[in-house]
Amino acid sequence: MPVSETDGSLRERCFQAVGRHFAALGTEAVLALPSRLISDLLPYLNVCQLDQVQPVLNRRGISTFPGWFKILQDLSGFTTALKFNTEEKAKQEVMRFLFILVFYGFRNRYITKHGTHLKNRSFLLAAARCIDEVLVLDITNRCLNSLTCDQRALMTLLEKNVMRVGCSLADLAGTEAPAVLYTLHRLFDHGAATKLCMNMDSPTVLAWLLHGRGTQHVNPKMKKPNQICCTSETSSANEQVASLHPHTEASDAEEDHHTPSKRPRLDSMALEDSGDLVFTVDPHVLCQTFGCSAGPSAEVCSRGQIECLEIRSCTPDSLKVLSPALPTFFCLRSLTLLNSSILKENDVLDVAAALKKLSDSACSGLTELSIGVLPSIELMINIVESFPRLTSLTVEIQKAFWLPPDIFHPPLSAESELPLEKLTVKISDDQTDVRFITSLLSRSPHLTMLHVVGMRPTGSSQRQLLSAISESNRHLRFLNFEDMKLCGCLPEILNLLRACKLEELRLGDCRLLENCVNQEESVQQLVAALKMVPSLCKLSLAQNRLSKSVCVLAHLFSGSSQSPIKHLDISSNFILPADMLEFAKRLRSLPPLQGLTLDLRKNPADRDLDTWNKALQRLRPFRLILDNGWKSTDTMLDHVSNM
């Protein structure tokens, strides 16, 4: 029996009351509710209440995903929440997000509303049991100091669970620096962390973190062992790097001779006459200073290994630290080098040369590389040739105005086969020589994932690219094209669908029907080809101006050869309510479809809300992804572009 609007409002108020008075009611009383009521109640519970009831509900076969998804939607927005599609992923992201806010004392609307539940040590401990990532923020923040004294239990949990550390330290200037370095040391050298993400440009911090944690390179510009000298903020990054002095085995032997009954202190920390702050950076001394033991330990702290490194502000200063370390960075599995501006060609060539030395060693474990923004597509080929052992490559390219044409002439080798399995190329250039891409594809027969964004071939359409994929990449399972003009390429698309056993196909903003004489017939041909791909589970045709042609997509699920698609994305296609209703009628006239998800976001529902709601009523058996973000008064340009 459908629930009336009045009953629905009363039901909602009851759920809100349960959430407000959860403690008074008691966990047992709430868990005694019927399963259906509990499932509907979950979005009204806060994070602490959800964490409390989840173990019991999971044992009863009830997922708490709706509750975690609702909190994540409140924290990050609907679109971000969609990326976390399981109970475990959604809970982990909620806990990660709130842990950062609560630990560092930040506030938002959710924390203001539920502050009494969150601002206590028990929440931080509960969150630390769930998260596998932590963020180390500005050096002047005193919150990290608590991990060395009253929050040692929290530090122990973080050591056990955290796999990835995000580092947002601009420099090491400040009296809090030793405590921060101690925290990083515990996470990487005593804990489980093997992944490092540098969010800010800080060559000094990067050099300290890399030293001894995989690479055999030692900075040659040492002045004093075991110390960093933090000069004024006006000093250059190069001066900071030059003043970095990691410990050596010889210095370890000297500094381990402490008075037996004394706990070591940071004798090297002092304000010199110049105003510079000097402090120890030896992890062993830091560990003794902030550790629990009353006296020094003869045991030297072991060093962890960094297997995944991301540098998200990849300036020349950071590259000067990284490039010498790469040739012996044998434990490195994944490397990400990103910058908001275009990288200089000389810096890229230095990285390529370092990668070449690493590749020449049989000990190298690097398989994944992501780099951008490169000034030319030719440099992408240079990197591939320098390290041909990659299985995953992501490149962002933006043509640099300072580069003369044809400055690089890398060989377009067609002989050596590459082990590439995943390739992502994002291009911001009006003219791209497609030969560089097709040559790479022809050498990558094991490719299973291809993602291309924004490519504009020089003097031709995308047909050459599509044909190359059909011929060379028959093991392809995931194909994603974005912002690519594919109008006029329907025969090549149909041939590709026959050649590859795709599991996921995304054609976003690809102008599929642009200049088509008969749009409905073109969609019918596409549907017929898609139905013949028995492995295809996910299809996205977002931003393709389908409009009225969307009704034809219902035939994907008709006839004897129904498509196995379980997720259909037709968002941002300017589908009017009347066309959506017709699409819904055609779907409902077919045999029942199990487990189908329809993404209907960013379509003009407000043009006729009654008709739109009728369409949604007919689509109720399916899982619908909706939003209320469309406002016709704000999107007239989009409307005109889709006419």
C-alpha positions as CSV (number, residue, x, y, z in Angstrom):
1,M,0.0,0.0,0.0
2,P,1.5,3.4,-1.0
3,V,2.3,5.7,1.9
4,S,0.4,9.0,1.8
5,E,2.2,12.4,2.1
6,T,0.8,12.9,5.6
7,D,1.9,9.4,6.7
8,G,5.3,9.9,5.1
9,S,5.8,13.2,7.0
10,L,4.8,11.5,10.3
11,R,7.1,8.6,9.6
12,E,9.9,11.0,8.9
13,R,9.3,12.9,12.2
14,C,9.4,9.6,14.1
15,F,12.7,8.6,12.5
16,Q,14.1,12.0,13.4
17,A,13.0,11.6,17.0
18,V,14.6,8.2,17.2
19,G,17.9,9.7,16.0
20,R,17.7,12.6,18.6
21,H,16.8,10.3,21.5
22,F,18.9,7.3,20.5
23,A,20.8,7.2,23.8
24,A,17.6,7.4,25.9
25,L,15.9,4.6,23.9
26,G,18.9,2.4,24.0
27,T,20.6,0.3,21.3
28,E,18.6,-2.8,22.1
29,A,15.3,-1.1,21.7
30,V,16.3,0.3,18.3
31,L,17.6,-3.0,17.1
32,A,14.4,-4.7,18.2
33,L,12.5,-2.8,15.4
34,P,11.4,-4.8,12.3
35,S,14.1,-5.1,9.6
36,R,12.2,-2.9,7.1
37,L,11.8,-0.1,9.6
38,I,15.5,-0.3,10.6
39,S,16.5,0.0,6.9
40,D,14.4,3.1,6.6
41,L,15.7,4.5,9.9
42,L,19.4,4.3,8.9
43,P,19.7,7.7,7.0
44,Y,18.5,9.5,10.2
45,L,21.3,8.1,12.4
46,N,24.5,9.9,13.0
47,V,28.0,8.5,12.5
48,C,28.4,7.2,16.1
49,Q,25.0,5.6,16.2
50,L,25.6,3.9,12.8
51,D,29.0,2.6,14.0
52,Q,27.3,1.3,17.1
53,V,24.5,-0.7,15.4
54,Q,26.4,-1.9,12.3
55,P,28.0,-5.1,13.7
56,V,24.6,-6.4,14.9
57,L,22.8,-5.4,11.8
58,N,25.5,-7.0,9.5
59,R,25.1,-10.3,11.4
60,R,21.4,-10.1,10.7
61,G,22.1,-9.5,7.0
62,I,21.2,-5.8,7.0
63,S,23.5,-3.4,5.3
64,T,24.0,0.1,6.8
65,F,25.0,1.5,3.5
66,P,22.0,3.9,3.2
67,G,23.1,5.6,6.5
68,W,26.7,6.0,5.5
69,F,25.7,7.2,2.0
70,K,23.4,9.9,3.5
71,I,26.2,11.2,5.8
72,L,28.7,11.2,2.9
73,Q,26.2,13.1,0.7
74,D,25.8,15.7,3.5
75,L,29.6,16.0,3.8
76,S,30.8,15.9,0.2
77,G,27.7,16.2,-2.1
78,F,25.7,13.7,-4.1
79,T,28.1,13.3,-7.0
80,T,31.1,12.5,-4.7
81,A,29.0,10.1,-2.6
82,L,28.2,8.1,-5.7
83,K,31.9,7.1,-6.1
84,F,31.6,5.0,-2.8
85,N,29.1,2.3,-3.7
86,T,29.6,-0.2,-1.0
87,E,29.0,-0.2,2.8
88,E,32.7,-0.5,3.6
89,K,33.9,2.1,1.1
90,A,31.2,4.7,2.2
91,K,31.9,4.1,5.9
92,Q,35.7,4.4,5.4
93,E,35.3,7.7,3.5
94,V,33.0,9.2,6.1
95,M,35.4,8.2,8.9
96,R,38.4,9.6,6.9
97,F,36.6,12.9,6.2
98,L,35.4,13.4,9.8
99,F,38.7,12.2,11.4
100,I,40.6,15.0,9.7
101,L,38.0,17.6,10.7
102,V,37.7,16.5,14.3
103,F,41.4,15.8,14.9
104,Y,42.5,19.2,13.6
105,G,39.6,21.1,15.2
106,F,37.9,22.2,12.0
107,R,34.1,22.7,11.8
108,N,31.4,22.3,9.3
109,R,27.6,22.0,9.5
110,Y,27.7,18.3,10.3
111,I,30.2,18.7,13.1
112,T,28.2,21.7,14.5
113,K,25.1,19.6,14.5
114,H,26.6,16.4,16.0
115,G,29.5,18.0,17.9
116,T,28.6,16.3,21.3
117,H,29.0,12.9,19.7
118,L,32.1,13.7,17.7
119,K,34.3,15.8,19.9
120,N,35.6,13.1,22.2
121,R,38.4,10.6,22.2
122,S,36.2,7.6,21.6
123,F,35.1,8.8,18.1
124,L,38.7,9.4,17.1
125,L,39.6,5.9,18.2
126,A,36.6,4.4,16.4
127,A,37.5,6.3,13.2
128,A,41.2,5.2,13.4
129,R,40.0,1.6,13.4
130,C,38.3,2.2,10.0
131,I,40.6,4.5,8.0
132,D,43.6,3.5,6.0
133,E,44.6,7.1,5.1
134,V,45.6,10.1,7.2
135,L,46.5,13.7,6.4
136,V,49.5,15.5,8.1
137,L,48.7,19.2,7.9
138,D,50.6,22.4,8.5
139,I,53.6,22.2,10.7
140,T,52.4,25.0,13.0
141,N,49.3,22.9,14.0
142,R,49.8,21.6,17.6
143,C,47.3,18.8,17.2
144,L,50.0,16.3,16.1
145,N,51.8,16.9,19.4
146,S,48.9,15.1,21.2
147,L,50.0,11.9,19.4
148,T,53.3,12.0,21.4
149,C,51.6,12.3,24.8
150,D,47.9,11.9,25.7
151,Q,46.9,10.3,22.4
152,R,49.4,7.5,22.2
153,A,46.6,4.9,21.9
154,L,45.4,6.8,18.8
155,M,48.9,6.8,17.4
156,T,49.1,3.0,17.9
157,L,45.9,2.5,15.9
158,L,47.1,4.8,13.2
159,E,50.3,2.8,12.9
160,K,48.4,-0.4,12.6
161,N,45.8,0.7,10.0
162,V,47.1,3.6,7.9
163,M,48.5,2.6,4.6
164,R,48.6,6.1,2.9
165,V,49.8,9.4,4.3
166,G,48.9,12.7,2.8
167,C,51.6,15.3,3.6
168,S,50.6,19.0,3.4
169,L,53.7,20.6,4.9
170,A,55.1,23.7,3.3
171,D,58.4,23.5,5.2
172,L,59.9,22.5,8.5
173,A,60.0,25.9,10.1
174,G,58.6,25.9,13.6
175,T,59.0,24.3,17.0
176,E,56.4,21.7,16.2
177,A,58.6,20.2,13.5
178,P,60.2,17.4,15.6
179,A,56.8,16.1,16.7
180,V,55.6,16.1,13.1
181,L,58.7,14.2,11.9
182,Y,58.2,11.8,14.8
183,T,54.6,11.1,13.6
184,L,55.8,10.5,10.0
185,H,58.6,8.3,11.3
186,R,56.1,6.2,13.3
187,L,53.7,5.8,10.4
188,F,56.3,4.8,7.8
189,D,58.9,3.1,9.9
190,H,56.9,1.4,12.7
191,G,53.5,1.3,11.0
192,A,51.9,-0.1,7.8
193,A,52.2,3.0,5.7
194,T,53.8,2.5,2.3
195,K,52.1,5.2,0.3
196,L,53.1,8.9,0.4
197,C,51.2,11.8,-1.2
198,M,53.0,15.2,-1.2
199,N,50.2,17.8,-1.6
200,M,52.5,20.8,-1.4
201,D,55.9,21.7,-2.8
202,S,58.3,21.0,0.0
203,P,61.7,19.7,-1.2
204,T,63.1,19.5,2.4
205,V,60.3,17.3,3.7
206,L,60.3,15.2,0.5
207,A,64.1,14.6,0.8
208,W,63.8,13.6,4.5
209,L,60.9,11.2,3.8
210,L,62.7,9.5,0.8
211,H,66.0,9.1,2.6
212,G,66.5,5.4,3.5
213,R,63.0,4.4,2.6
214,G,63.7,2.6,-0.6
215,T,66.2,4.7,-2.5
216,Q,69.9,4.3,-1.9
217,H,70.7,7.9,-2.9
218,V,72.2,10.1,-0.2
219,N,72.1,13.9,-0.6
220,P,75.7,14.9,-1.3
221,K,75.3,18.4,0.2
222,M,75.4,17.4,3.9
223,K,76.8,19.9,6.3
224,K,76.0,18.3,9.7
225,P,74.7,14.8,10.3
226,N,71.2,14.3,11.8
227,Q,70.1,17.9,11.6
228,I,67.9,20.3,9.6
229,C,68.5,24.0,9.8
230,C,65.3,25.9,9.2
231,T,66.1,29.4,7.9
232,S,63.7,32.2,7.5
233,E,60.7,31.9,5.1
234,T,62.5,33.9,2.5
235,S,65.2,31.3,2.0
236,S,64.9,29.4,-1.2
237,A,63.9,25.7,-1.4
238,N,67.4,24.9,-2.8
239,E,68.9,26.2,0.4
240,Q,66.6,24.1,2.5
241,V,67.5,21.0,0.4
242,A,71.2,21.8,0.8
243,S,70.8,21.9,4.5
244,L,69.2,18.5,4.8
245,H,71.5,16.1,6.6
246,P,70.1,12.6,7.1
247,H,71.9,10.2,9.4
248,T,74.6,7.8,8.3
249,E,75.8,4.6,9.9
250,A,78.9,6.3,11.3
251,S,76.8,9.0,13.0
252,D,74.4,6.4,14.4
253,A,77.3,4.8,16.3
254,E,78.4,8.1,17.8
255,E,74.9,9.2,18.8
256,D,73.8,5.9,20.4
257,H,76.2,6.4,23.3
258,H,73.8,8.1,25.8
259,T,73.9,8.2,29.6
260,P,72.1,5.0,30.6
261,S,69.7,6.5,33.1
262,K,68.7,9.6,31.1
263,R,66.0,10.0,28.5
264,P,67.5,11.8,25.5
265,R,66.4,15.3,24.7
266,L,66.7,17.4,21.6
267,D,70.1,19.0,22.5
268,S,70.5,20.0,18.9
269,M,67.4,22.1,18.9
270,A,68.4,25.7,19.6
271,L,67.9,29.2,18.3
272,E,71.2,30.3,16.9
273,D,72.4,33.9,16.8
274,S,71.2,34.1,13.2
275,G,67.7,33.3,14.3
276,D,67.8,29.9,12.6
277,L,66.2,26.9,14.3
278,V,68.3,23.7,14.2
279,F,66.8,20.4,15.3
280,T,67.5,16.7,15.0
281,V,66.0,14.7,12.2
282,D,67.4,11.3,13.1
283,P,64.4,9.0,13.4
284,H,66.1,7.0,16.1
285,V,66.7,10.0,18.3
286,L,63.2,11.3,17.6
287,C,61.8,8.0,18.6
288,Q,63.7,8.0,21.9
289,T,62.7,11.6,22.6
290,F,59.0,11.2,22.1
291,G,58.7,7.4,22.9
292,C,57.4,5.9,26.1
293,S,60.7,4.3,27.3
294,A,62.4,6.0,30.2
295,G,65.9,5.5,28.8
296,P,67.7,5.2,25.5
297,S,67.4,2.1,23.4
298,A,70.4,0.5,21.7
299,E,68.1,-0.8,19.0
300,V,68.2,1.4,15.9
301,C,64.8,2.0,14.3
302,S,64.3,0.2,11.1
303,R,63.2,2.0,8.0
304,G,60.0,1.4,6.1
305,Q,59.7,1.4,2.3
306,I,57.7,3.8,0.2
307,E,56.0,1.8,-2.6
308,C,53.6,4.4,-3.9
309,L,54.7,8.1,-4.3
310,E,52.5,11.0,-5.4
311,I,53.8,14.5,-5.8
312,R,50.9,16.8,-6.6
313,S,52.9,20.0,-6.7
314,C,55.8,18.9,-8.9
315,T,58.0,21.9,-9.1
316,P,61.6,21.9,-10.4
317,D,62.8,22.0,-6.8
318,S,60.9,18.8,-6.0
319,L,62.2,17.1,-9.2
320,K,65.8,18.0,-8.2
321,V,65.2,15.9,-5.0
322,L,63.4,13.1,-6.8
323,S,65.4,12.6,-10.0
324,P,68.7,11.5,-8.3
325,A,66.7,9.2,-6.0
326,L,64.9,7.3,-8.8
327,P,67.7,5.1,-10.3
328,T,67.9,3.1,-7.0
329,F,64.3,3.4,-5.9
330,F,63.8,-0.3,-6.4
331,C,60.8,-0.8,-4.0
332,L,58.7,1.9,-5.8
333,R,55.7,0.4,-7.5
334,S,53.7,3.5,-8.4
335,L,54.8,7.1,-9.2
336,T,52.6,10.1,-9.7
337,L,54.0,13.5,-10.8
338,L,51.5,16.3,-11.2
339,N,51.6,20.0,-11.4
340,S,49.1,22.7,-12.0
341,S,51.3,24.3,-14.7
342,I,53.1,22.8,-17.7
343,L,56.3,21.0,-16.8
344,K,59.5,22.2,-18.5
345,E,60.8,19.9,-21.2
346,N,64.3,19.7,-19.5
347,D,62.7,18.6,-16.2
348,V,60.7,15.9,-18.0
349,L,63.8,14.7,-19.9
350,D,65.7,14.5,-16.5
351,V,62.9,12.4,-15.1
352,A,63.0,10.2,-18.2
353,A,66.8,9.7,-17.9
354,A,66.4,8.7,-14.3
355,L,63.6,6.3,-15.2
356,K,65.9,4.8,-17.9
357,K,68.5,4.1,-15.3
358,L,65.9,2.5,-13.0
359,S,64.5,0.4,-15.9
360,D,68.0,-0.9,-16.7
361,S,68.1,-2.5,-13.2
362,A,66.6,-6.0,-12.8
363,C,65.6,-5.0,-9.3
364,S,63.1,-2.3,-10.4
365,G,59.5,-2.8,-9.4
366,L,57.9,0.3,-10.9
367,T,54.8,-0.6,-13.0
368,E,52.5,2.4,-12.7
369,L,53.3,6.0,-13.8
370,S,51.1,9.1,-13.9
371,I,52.6,12.4,-15.1
372,G,51.4,15.8,-16.2
373,V,51.2,18.3,-17.5
374,L,53.6,17.5,-20.3
375,P,54.3,20.2,-22.9
376,S,54.0,17.8,-25.9
377,I,52.8,14.4,-26.9
378,E,56.3,13.5,-28.1
379,L,57.6,13.6,-24.5
380,M,55.0,10.9,-23.7
381,I,56.7,8.6,-26.2
382,N,60.1,9.6,-24.8
383,I,59.0,8.4,-21.3
384,V,57.6,5.2,-22.6
385,E,60.8,4.4,-24.4
386,S,62.8,5.3,-21.3
387,F,60.8,2.9,-19.1
388,P,59.1,0.3,-21.4
389,R,58.2,-2.0,-18.5
390,L,55.1,0.0,-17.4
391,T,51.8,-1.7,-17.2
392,S,49.8,1.4,-16.3
393,L,50.4,4.9,-17.8
394,T,48.4,8.1,-17.2
395,V,49.5,11.2,-19.1
396,E,48.1,14.8,-19.3
397,I,49.3,16.9,-22.2
398,Q,48.9,20.6,-23.0
399,K,50.8,22.1,-25.9
400,A,53.4,24.6,-24.6
401,F,53.6,27.8,-26.6
402,W,57.4,28.0,-26.0
403,L,58.2,24.8,-27.7
404,P,59.3,25.1,-31.4
405,P,57.6,22.6,-33.7
406,D,59.1,19.2,-34.1
407,I,61.7,19.8,-31.4
408,F,61.6,16.1,-30.4
409,H,61.7,13.2,-32.8
410,P,61.3,10.0,-30.7
411,P,61.3,6.8,-32.7
412,L,57.9,5.4,-33.6
413,S,59.0,1.8,-33.0
414,A,56.6,-0.8,-34.2
415,E,58.8,-3.7,-33.2
416,S,59.1,-3.8,-29.4
417,E,55.9,-5.0,-27.7
418,L,54.9,-3.2,-24.5
419,P,53.3,-4.7,-21.4
420,L,50.9,-1.8,-21.0
421,E,47.5,-2.9,-19.6
422,K,46.0,0.5,-18.7
423,L,46.5,3.7,-20.6
424,T,45.0,7.2,-19.9
425,V,45.8,10.1,-22.2
426,K,44.3,13.6,-21.5
427,I,45.1,16.2,-24.2
428,S,44.4,19.9,-24.3
429,D,45.5,20.6,-27.9
430,D,43.6,21.5,-31.0
431,Q,46.0,19.5,-33.2
432,T,47.3,16.1,-32.2
433,D,49.3,13.8,-34.4
434,V,47.3,10.6,-33.9
435,R,50.3,8.5,-35.1
436,F,51.8,8.8,-31.6
437,I,48.7,7.3,-30.0
438,T,48.1,4.6,-32.7
439,S,51.8,3.5,-32.6
440,L,51.5,3.1,-28.8
441,L,48.3,1.1,-29.2
442,S,49.7,-1.2,-31.8
443,R,52.6,-2.0,-29.4
444,S,50.2,-2.8,-26.5
445,P,48.3,-5.9,-27.4
446,H,47.6,-6.6,-23.7
447,L,45.7,-3.4,-23.1
448,T,42.6,-3.9,-21.1
449,M,41.7,-0.3,-20.2
450,L,41.9,2.8,-22.4
451,H,40.8,6.3,-21.5
452,V,41.2,9.2,-23.9
453,V,40.1,12.7,-23.3
454,G,40.0,15.7,-25.6
455,M,42.0,14.4,-28.6
456,R,41.7,16.4,-31.8
457,P,43.5,14.5,-34.6
458,T,45.4,16.6,-37.2
459,G,43.6,16.7,-40.5
460,S,41.4,13.7,-39.9
461,S,38.5,12.3,-37.8
462,Q,38.8,9.8,-35.0
463,R,38.4,6.9,-37.5
464,Q,42.1,6.1,-37.5
465,L,42.2,5.8,-33.7
466,L,39.1,3.6,-33.6
467,S,40.4,1.3,-36.3
468,A,43.7,0.9,-34.5
469,I,41.9,-0.2,-31.3
470,S,39.9,-2.8,-33.3
471,E,43.0,-4.2,-34.9
472,S,45.5,-4.1,-32.0
473,N,43.6,-4.2,-28.7
474,R,41.2,-7.1,-28.8
475,H,41.6,-7.7,-25.0
476,L,40.2,-4.3,-24.2
477,R,37.5,-4.5,-21.5
478,F,37.1,-0.9,-20.4
479,L,36.9,2.0,-22.9
480,N,36.3,5.6,-22.0
481,F,36.2,8.5,-24.5
482,E,35.5,12.0,-23.3
483,D,35.2,15.2,-25.2
484,M,35.9,13.5,-28.5
485,K,34.1,14.3,-31.7
486,L,32.9,10.9,-32.9
487,C,30.2,12.0,-35.3
488,G,30.6,10.2,-38.6
489,C,32.5,7.4,-36.9
490,L,29.5,5.0,-36.4
491,P,30.9,2.2,-38.7
492,E,34.2,2.2,-36.8
493,I,32.4,2.2,-33.5
494,L,30.3,-0.8,-34.6
495,N,33.4,-2.6,-35.8
496,L,35.1,-1.9,-32.5
497,L,32.1,-3.4,-30.6
498,R,32.4,-6.6,-32.6
499,A,36.2,-6.8,-32.2
500,C,36.5,-6.2,-28.4
501,K,34.8,-7.9,-25.5
502,L,34.0,-4.8,-23.6
503,E,32.7,-4.8,-20.0
504,E,32.3,-1.1,-19.7
505,L,31.8,1.6,-22.4
506,R,31.7,5.3,-21.7
507,L,31.2,7.8,-24.5
508,G,30.8,11.1,-22.8
509,D,30.4,14.4,-24.7
510,C,31.3,12.6,-27.9
511,R,28.7,14.3,-30.2
512,L,27.6,10.9,-31.4
513,L,24.5,12.2,-33.3
514,E,25.9,15.4,-34.6
515,N,25.2,15.9,-38.3
516,C,23.3,12.6,-38.5
517,V,20.6,12.7,-41.1
518,N,18.5,10.1,-39.3
519,Q,19.4,10.1,-35.6
520,E,16.9,7.4,-34.6
521,E,18.3,5.0,-37.2
522,S,21.9,5.7,-36.0
523,V,20.9,4.9,-32.4
524,Q,19.1,1.7,-33.6
525,Q,22.3,0.5,-35.3
526,L,24.3,1.3,-32.1
527,V,21.7,-0.6,-30.0
528,A,21.8,-3.6,-32.2
529,A,25.6,-3.7,-31.9
530,L,25.6,-3.2,-28.2
531,K,23.2,-6.1,-27.7
532,M,25.7,-8.4,-29.4
533,V,28.3,-7.7,-26.7
534,P,27.6,-10.4,-24.1
535,S,30.2,-9.1,-21.6
536,L,28.9,-5.4,-21.5
537,C,27.7,-4.5,-18.0
538,K,28.0,-0.8,-17.9
539,L,27.1,1.8,-20.6
540,S,27.4,5.6,-20.3
541,L,26.2,7.9,-23.1
542,A,26.2,11.1,-21.0
543,Q,26.2,14.5,-22.7
544,N,25.5,13.2,-26.2
545,R,22.4,15.2,-27.0
546,L,20.2,12.1,-27.3
547,S,17.0,13.9,-26.4
548,K,14.1,12.1,-28.2
549,S,16.4,9.3,-29.4
550,V,16.6,8.0,-25.8
551,C,13.4,6.0,-26.4
552,V,15.3,3.7,-28.8
553,L,17.7,2.7,-26.0
554,A,14.8,0.7,-24.4
555,H,15.3,-1.9,-27.2
556,L,18.6,-2.8,-25.5
557,F,16.5,-5.0,-23.3
558,S,14.0,-6.4,-25.8
559,G,13.9,-9.4,-28.0
560,S,15.7,-12.8,-27.6
561,S,19.1,-11.2,-27.3
562,Q,18.7,-8.9,-24.4
563,S,21.7,-6.8,-23.3
564,P,23.3,-7.8,-20.0
565,I,23.8,-4.1,-19.1
566,K,23.2,-3.4,-15.4
567,H,24.1,0.3,-15.4
568,L,22.9,2.8,-18.0
569,D,23.9,6.4,-17.7
570,I,21.8,8.8,-19.9
571,S,22.5,11.9,-17.8
572,S,22.9,15.4,-19.3
573,N,21.1,14.5,-22.6
574,F,18.4,17.1,-22.4
575,I,15.7,14.4,-22.2
576,L,12.4,16.2,-21.8
577,P,9.7,14.8,-19.4
578,A,7.5,13.5,-22.2
579,D,10.5,11.6,-23.8
580,M,11.4,10.2,-20.4
581,L,7.9,9.0,-19.9
582,E,7.9,7.3,-23.3
583,F,11.2,5.7,-22.4
584,A,9.7,4.4,-19.2
585,K,6.7,3.0,-20.9
586,R,8.8,1.0,-23.3
587,L,11.0,-0.3,-20.5
588,R,7.9,-1.4,-18.5
589,S,6.4,-3.2,-21.5
590,L,9.4,-5.5,-21.6
591,P,9.9,-8.6,-19.4
592,P,11.0,-7.7,-15.8
593,L,14.6,-6.5,-15.7
594,Q,16.6,-7.4,-12.6
595,G,19.2,-5.1,-11.0
596,L,19.1,-2.3,-13.6
597,T,20.5,1.1,-12.5
598,L,19.5,4.2,-14.5
599,D,21.4,7.5,-14.1
600,L,19.0,10.2,-15.1
601,R,20.7,13.2,-13.6
602,K,20.9,16.7,-15.1
603,N,17.9,16.4,-17.4
604,P,15.2,19.1,-17.5
605,A,12.7,17.6,-15.1
606,D,11.3,21.0,-14.2
607,R,9.9,21.6,-17.7
608,D,6.9,19.4,-16.7
609,L,7.2,18.0,-13.2
610,D,3.9,16.0,-13.3
611,T,5.0,14.1,-16.4
612,W,8.5,13.6,-15.0
613,N,7.1,12.2,-11.8
614,K,4.8,9.8,-13.8
615,A,7.9,8.6,-15.6
616,L,9.7,8.0,-12.3
617,Q,6.7,6.1,-11.0
618,R,6.9,3.7,-14.0
619,L,10.7,3.4,-13.4
620,R,10.3,2.5,-9.7
621,P,11.3,-1.2,-10.1
622,F,14.8,0.1,-11.1
623,R,17.5,1.8,-9.1
624,L,17.4,5.4,-10.1
625,I,20.2,8.0,-9.7
626,L,18.6,11.4,-9.6
627,D,19.3,14.9,-8.5
628,N,17.5,18.2,-8.3
629,G,20.2,20.3,-9.7
630,W,18.6,21.2,-13.0
631,K,17.2,24.7,-13.3
632,S,16.0,25.6,-16.7
633,T,16.4,29.3,-16.1
634,D,20.1,28.8,-15.4
635,T,20.8,26.4,-18.3
636,M,19.6,28.1,-21.5
637,L,22.9,27.9,-23.2
638,D,22.9,24.1,-22.6
639,H,19.4,24.0,-23.9
640,V,20.3,25.9,-27.1
641,S,23.3,23.6,-27.6
642,N,21.1,20.6,-27.5
643,M,18.3,21.8,-29.8
